[in-house]
Amino acid sequence: MSHLNHGSLGAVPISVQRTQQRLRDETEANPLKFHVQGLHDRIIHTRRHLAAFLGADPDGSALLTNTTAGISLVLQSVRLGPGDEVLLTDHGYGAVALATRRQCRRAGATARTVALPLSTPDTEVVARIRNALRPGKTKLLIVDQLTSATARGFPVRAIAAAAREHEIPVLVDAAHAPGMLAVDVAAIGADFWVGNLHKWAFAPRGTALLSVAPGWRRHIDPLVVSWRQDDGFPSSVEFQGTVDHTAWLSAPAGLYMLRTLGIDAVRQHNAALVAYGQRAVGGALGLAPADLPDPGVPAASMRIVPLPAGLATTVPEAHALRQHIADKLAVETAVNAWGGRGWLRLSAQVYNRPEEYDRLAERLPPLLKALLR
Ligand SMILES: Cc1ncc(COP(=O)(O)O)c(C=O)c1O
């Protein structure tokens, strides 16, 4: 099986798995001692390590299980009311849109989507979002640092600045950014920023960091109330009763791995390889380089290829095609329906080789042709 879909669930290096297993062994040797003596300090130490790596304020950041949890936490904390709205882009992650719609429904607010055609240049992206903001009404703007379905990097710093002009809070969904992109959370200047360490930073699954601007910290309302509720952010968010914290505590081992390999070398390798893969597969499908979307950020380790018209135009069809490709060609990819058509998303990571994309390029066109017959 070729794994050309690092972006969906990452991959945990063996050294990091061993670190986590050692921590689990320590837990099982004496669960009470592990949880009561020093765990809180270890969590704070880990948070400081991860926040420093991402340029975030360690005292204004909280460890979380995933970006999904961070999005719901922020949506709950901004206290939407009747008539308010949350602005999303049409590149946003499906579960983020679902969470937004639920919170809006509960509050009598609405979720509105701004359309950003794939080829929209960055300056135009900022302008379209700026024009879509309704001061006094828009209570939150959610924008991705690197999108899932379209693998597009957005100029989040400029977008946050535009929203700030109207005092509209911004939540950056940076699920794919840690490890893949050179992130400086403080420089982005968003009110909220949340990213996963378990995709591109080699952490065990269940590791994310939420960074919150100073003015919002006292408004953060944990999704689960536990013993540290009265301590306020971030402890109120990080302490959720009896849960397994070994993924968080192992995350620094993932960063160690990344640094050992050389962060710049990893980024250059992945970006060049996925560009190669996009050209190889796109070319095999008869697409010219100009037909292949550019992520807009040099270090992007995911790229998309448009599928022939009529394929994977809905979410269920996209899921079925991804499974079909995995079953028939032994290649894991991501397939998404976006903008009325299907898209194949390829990822590259240090364990991938050009031959894997070549093999996909050779075998995918006949497979798709058979489906279109
Ligand atoms: C842009 C984006 N946002 C949010 C998520 C959700 O991440 P998680 O499942 O780790 O919560 C993903 C997952 O792929 C994503 O791509």
The ligand as an SDF file (V2000), in Angstrom:
LIG
                    3D

 16 16  0  0  0  0  0  0  0  0999 V2000
   -8.8550   22.2820    7.5770 C   0  0  0  0  0  0  0  0  0  0  0  0
   -9.2010   21.2690    8.6370 C   0  0  0  0  0  0  0  0  0  0  0  0
   -9.8330   21.6770    9.7420 N   0  0  0  0  0  0  0  0  0  0  0  0
  -10.1400   20.8350   10.7360 C   0  0  0  0  0  0  0  0  0  0  0  0
   -9.8040   19.5010   10.6510 C   0  0  0  0  0  0  0  0  0  0  0  0
  -10.1740   18.5950   11.7660 C   0  0  0  0  0  0  0  0  0  0  0  0
   -9.0420   18.0620   12.4010 O   0  0  0  0  0  0  0  0  0  0  0  0
   -9.2320   17.0030   13.5490 P   0  0  0  0  0  0  0  0  0  0  0  0
   -9.9860   15.8510   12.9540 O   0  0  0  0  0  0  0  0  0  0  0  0
   -7.8680   16.6110   13.9700 O   0  0  0  0  0  0  0  0  0  0  0  0
  -10.0080   17.6540   14.6120 O   0  0  0  0  0  0  0  0  0  0  0  0
   -9.1440   19.0110    9.5160 C   0  0  0  0  0  0  0  0  0  0  0  0
   -8.8020   17.5880    9.3870 C   0  0  0  0  0  0  0  0  0  0  0  0
   -8.3230   17.1120    8.3960 O   0  0  0  0  0  0  0  0  0  0  0  0
   -8.8440   19.9310    8.4840 C   0  0  0  0  0  0  0  0  0  0  0  0
   -8.2280   19.5240    7.3640 O   0  0  0  0  0  0  0  0  0  0  0  0
  1  2  1  0
  2  3  1  0
  2 15  2  0
  3  4  2  0
  4  5  1  0
  5  6  1  0
  5 12  2  0
  6  7  1  0
  7  8  1  0
  8  9  2  0
  8 10  1  0
  8 11  1  0
 12 13  1  0
 12 15  1  0
 13 14  2  0
 15 16  1  0
M  END
$$$$
